[in-house]
């Protein structure tokens, strides 16, 4: 499983295929996040952690 933002889903899928893992699950988080405050990033993480944990546990 890898974590990507909406803007990089295509790149994440292409990289997974190139590395021999075409079915690699992607946890998709909102984009952009680099310009957000720490509190905003923390809130995004809280929203996404359940999906990330579910994908990580599936493998």
C-alpha positions in Angstrom: 0.0 0.0 0.0 1.2 3.5 -0.7 -0.2 6.9 0.1 -0.7 9.5 -2.7 -2.7 12.7 -3.1 -5.4 13.1 -5.7 -3.0 14.8 -8.0 -0.6 11.8 -8.1 -2.9 8.8 -8.5 -1.9 8.3 -12.1 1.8 8.5 -11.2 1.3 6.2 -8.2 -0.3 3.5 -10.4 2.3 3.9 -13.1 5.1 3.5 -10.6 3.5 0.5 -9.0 3.2 -1.2 -12.5 6.8 -0.3 -13.3 8.0 -1.9 -10.1 6.0 -5.1 -10.7 3.1 -4.4 -8.4 0.2 -3.4 -10.6 -2.4 -4.2 -8.0 -0.8 -2.2 -5.2 -3.5 -0.5 -3.2 -3.4 3.3 -3.1 -4.7 5.3 -0.2 -5.7 8.6 -1.7 -5.5 11.8 0.4 -6.7 15.3 -0.5 -4.4 17.6 -2.5 -2.7 19.9 -1.9 -1.4 19.4 1.6 2.1 21.0 1.5 0.6 24.5 2.0 -1.6 23.5 4.9 -1.1 24.4 8.5 -0.1 21.8 11.0 -3.6 21.7 12.4 -5.1 21.3 8.9 -2.6 18.4 8.2 -3.5 16.8 11.5 -7.2 17.0 10.7 -6.6 15.5 7.2 -4.6 12.7 8.8 -7.5 12.0 11.2 -9.9 11.8 8.3 -7.6 9.4 6.3 -6.1 7.1 9.0 -9.0 4.6 8.9 -8.7 4.0 5.2 -4.9 3.7 5.4 -5.1 1.3 8.3 -7.7 -0.8 6.4 -5.5 -1.0 3.3 -2.4 -1.8 5.3 -4.2 -4.6 7.2 -5.5 -6.2 4.0 -2.0 -7.3 2.9 
